[in-house]
């Protein structure tokens, strides 16, 4: 920074083969005076270095994971279960987090939408999903493959209890509507997944399982 005359560092990637904790301890002045968005590896071999999340927390950095399907950073709970393919986390201080949230790239841990049901989610949970603007008839059916499969879907809806599936598909459509607040989109996606989990336990089927896998991804 001195050599190049840099004053602000916006992004920092730490890939130190297990020495991340030493870096945090070794340059507290940098982490105190700078406020970059930091990318770091939480996986080490077959295990996970959850202590890094706590270490960053002690110097004022909240950790986030990247929700790939929406391209959004969401709060990471150090106690949550994570899959073996999980590798990277992000962290930053409150000020850059607020800027990223304002740009719809991050959901704050204390976002009111995270604790209060979103209007669209509330509406869908009361029914009417199929005919809403986010219903599959107004979203999936308009896609090339949807036009081909629509008669099959219509028949399936007529003979099988599918209201929760229709709600889940509508919630997924909300999640991908970039005109909606990002916290609401994340909540819609999470609610869609929970609905499909329940549906696939009670009444599994290959199409329902495929939808669950798509939403999970």
Legacy VTK file of the C-alpha trace (Angstrom):
# vtk DataFile Version 3.0
C-alpha trace
ASCII
DATASET POLYDATA
POINTS 217 float
0.000 0.000 0.000
2.837 2.376 0.824
4.715 1.537 -2.368
1.689 2.069 -4.624
0.107 4.922 -2.723
-3.088 3.029 -2.066
-5.402 4.415 0.613
-8.398 2.093 0.432
-8.635 -1.648 -0.147
-12.114 -2.723 -1.315
-11.621 -6.471 -1.663
-9.219 -8.939 -0.104
-8.849 -12.655 -0.845
-7.069 -14.703 1.796
-5.802 -18.075 0.570
-3.085 -18.930 3.061
-3.249 -22.729 3.365
-4.324 -22.764 6.992
-2.570 -19.592 8.184
-5.657 -17.350 8.071
-5.871 -17.056 11.866
-2.230 -15.925 12.007
-2.960 -13.243 9.403
-5.875 -11.918 11.463
-3.682 -11.774 14.552
-0.633 -10.445 12.738
-2.066 -7.342 11.099
-4.813 -5.938 13.276
-3.903 -2.409 12.225
-4.878 -3.234 8.637
-8.202 -4.762 9.635
-8.876 -1.829 11.942
-8.126 0.942 9.434
-9.419 -0.784 6.280
-12.916 -2.099 5.538
-12.640 -4.528 2.623
-15.002 -7.293 1.666
-12.940 -10.382 2.476
-13.107 -13.781 0.804
-11.597 -16.665 2.770
-11.603 -20.451 2.743
-13.412 -22.096 5.622
-12.618 -25.665 4.536
-9.334 -27.282 5.480
-8.831 -30.835 4.291
-11.892 -32.804 5.331
-12.897 -30.352 8.067
-14.108 -26.787 8.465
-12.364 -23.935 10.263
-15.377 -22.458 12.006
-13.046 -20.725 14.424
-12.165 -18.302 11.594
-15.733 -16.983 11.644
-15.360 -16.302 15.363
-11.918 -14.759 14.856
-13.219 -12.308 12.261
-16.172 -11.559 14.516
-13.828 -10.417 17.304
-12.479 -7.663 15.008
-15.910 -6.519 13.838
-16.415 -8.593 10.681
-19.738 -10.382 10.059
-19.504 -13.522 7.910
-21.684 -14.273 4.883
-22.072 -17.055 2.364
-22.781 -16.596 -1.319
-26.256 -17.701 -2.386
-25.201 -18.693 -5.895
-28.610 -18.865 -7.516
-29.366 -15.235 -6.662
-25.835 -13.852 -6.568
-26.451 -12.493 -3.064
-24.483 -12.667 0.196
-26.568 -13.914 3.123
-25.614 -14.106 6.829
-23.691 -17.220 7.836
-24.469 -18.912 11.131
-21.366 -20.567 12.519
-23.530 -23.414 13.863
-25.345 -24.208 10.607
-24.741 -27.463 8.759
-22.584 -27.141 5.640
-21.961 -29.614 2.843
-18.643 -31.170 1.926
-18.409 -29.116 -1.279
-18.634 -25.846 0.663
-15.382 -23.874 0.478
-15.560 -20.063 0.677
-17.077 -17.480 2.981
-17.091 -13.694 2.875
-16.953 -11.185 5.696
-17.017 -7.418 6.108
-17.707 -4.630 8.569
-21.143 -2.991 8.969
-20.422 0.005 6.688
-19.521 -1.958 3.525
-22.288 -4.440 4.376
-24.788 -1.572 4.353
-23.504 -0.391 0.962
-23.766 -3.894 -0.500
-27.270 -4.234 0.938
-28.282 -0.938 -0.665
-27.034 -2.345 -3.982
-29.119 -5.524 -3.474
-25.991 -7.677 -3.182
-26.254 -8.583 0.511
-28.902 -9.349 3.125
-28.187 -7.825 6.521
-28.485 -10.051 9.570
-30.951 -7.609 11.142
-32.958 -6.924 7.964
-36.636 -6.589 8.998
-37.688 -8.867 6.133
-35.615 -11.632 7.703
-37.843 -11.607 10.764
-41.194 -10.520 9.310
-42.975 -12.461 6.591
-42.796 -10.733 3.211
-46.093 -9.634 1.656
-45.767 -11.929 -1.353
-44.827 -14.900 0.817
-47.759 -14.231 3.131
-50.127 -13.975 0.174
-48.925 -17.225 -1.357
-49.188 -19.110 1.916
-52.867 -18.171 1.951
-53.402 -19.704 -1.490
-53.992 -18.400 -4.984
-50.438 -19.095 -6.124
-51.267 -20.775 -9.413
-53.150 -17.789 -10.781
-50.874 -15.094 -9.403
-48.426 -13.272 -11.658
-45.765 -15.579 -10.230
-47.789 -18.760 -10.732
-46.371 -21.458 -13.004
-49.054 -20.715 -15.605
-47.623 -17.210 -15.979
-43.948 -18.139 -15.624
-42.913 -21.718 -16.427
-45.650 -22.238 -19.009
-44.236 -19.380 -21.078
-40.830 -21.037 -21.401
-40.120 -23.225 -24.470
-40.119 -26.479 -22.487
-43.095 -25.247 -20.465
-45.239 -24.862 -23.558
-44.482 -28.467 -24.470
-45.140 -29.870 -21.000
-48.114 -27.673 -20.094
-50.802 -30.257 -20.972
-49.079 -32.825 -18.734
-48.807 -30.340 -15.901
-52.450 -29.346 -16.221
-53.450 -33.008 -16.016
-51.220 -33.608 -12.991
-52.656 -30.617 -11.143
-56.125 -32.002 -11.742
-55.507 -35.430 -10.211
-52.877 -34.852 -7.518
-52.871 -32.527 -4.483
-50.414 -29.906 -5.656
-51.274 -26.577 -4.041
-48.047 -26.551 -2.000
-46.011 -27.397 -5.095
-47.662 -24.524 -6.957
-46.894 -22.188 -4.049
-43.274 -23.362 -3.997
-42.885 -22.730 -7.731
-44.420 -19.278 -7.384
-42.079 -18.485 -4.495
-39.129 -19.547 -6.648
-40.339 -17.137 -9.337
-40.455 -14.343 -6.757
-36.901 -15.191 -5.723
-35.709 -14.576 -9.280
-37.620 -11.320 -9.746
-34.878 -8.681 -9.533
-37.490 -5.959 -9.053
-38.249 -7.263 -5.568
-36.194 -6.429 -2.440
-33.295 -8.828 -2.108
-34.199 -9.882 1.437
-37.704 -10.744 0.257
-36.282 -12.782 -2.619
-34.069 -14.777 -0.242
-36.984 -15.387 2.112
-39.139 -16.546 -0.817
-36.463 -19.002 -1.926
-36.022 -20.413 1.587
-39.795 -20.802 1.993
-40.029 -22.510 -1.403
-37.383 -25.020 -0.349
-39.079 -25.767 2.987
-42.404 -26.382 1.226
-40.813 -28.779 -1.253
-38.991 -30.630 1.520
-42.317 -31.327 3.218
-44.090 -32.226 -0.020
-41.368 -34.667 -1.049
-41.545 -36.450 2.294
-45.339 -36.799 2.245
-45.928 -37.367 -1.476
-42.678 -37.885 -3.375
-42.520 -38.016 -7.136
-39.743 -37.576 -9.677
-40.997 -34.169 -10.858
-41.322 -32.927 -7.285
-37.882 -34.228 -6.411
-36.487 -32.507 -9.504
-38.080 -29.226 -8.415
-36.649 -29.652 -4.923
-33.182 -30.229 -6.376
-33.548 -27.180 -8.624
-34.551 -24.923 -5.722
-31.822 -26.401 -3.494
-29.223 -25.608 -6.138
LINES 1 218
217 0 1 2 3 4 5 6 7 8 9 10 11 12 13 14 15 16 17 18 19 20 21 22 23 24 25 26 27 28 29 30 31 32 33 34 35 36 37 38 39 40 41 42 43 44 45 46 47 48 49 50 51 52 53 54 55 56 57 58 59 60 61 62 63 64 65 66 67 68 69 70 71 72 73 74 75 76 77 78 79 80 81 82 83 84 85 86 87 88 89 90 91 92 93 94 95 96 97 98 99 100 101 102 103 104 105 106 107 108 109 110 111 112 113 114 115 116 117 118 119 120 121 122 123 124 125 126 127 128 129 130 131 132 133 134 135 136 137 138 139 140 141 142 143 144 145 146 147 148 149 150 151 152 153 154 155 156 157 158 159 160 161 162 163 164 165 166 167 168 169 170 171 172 173 174 175 176 177 178 179 180 181 182 183 184 185 186 187 188 189 190 191 192 193 194 195 196 197 198 199 200 201 202 203 204 205 206 207 208 209 210 211 212 213 214 215 216
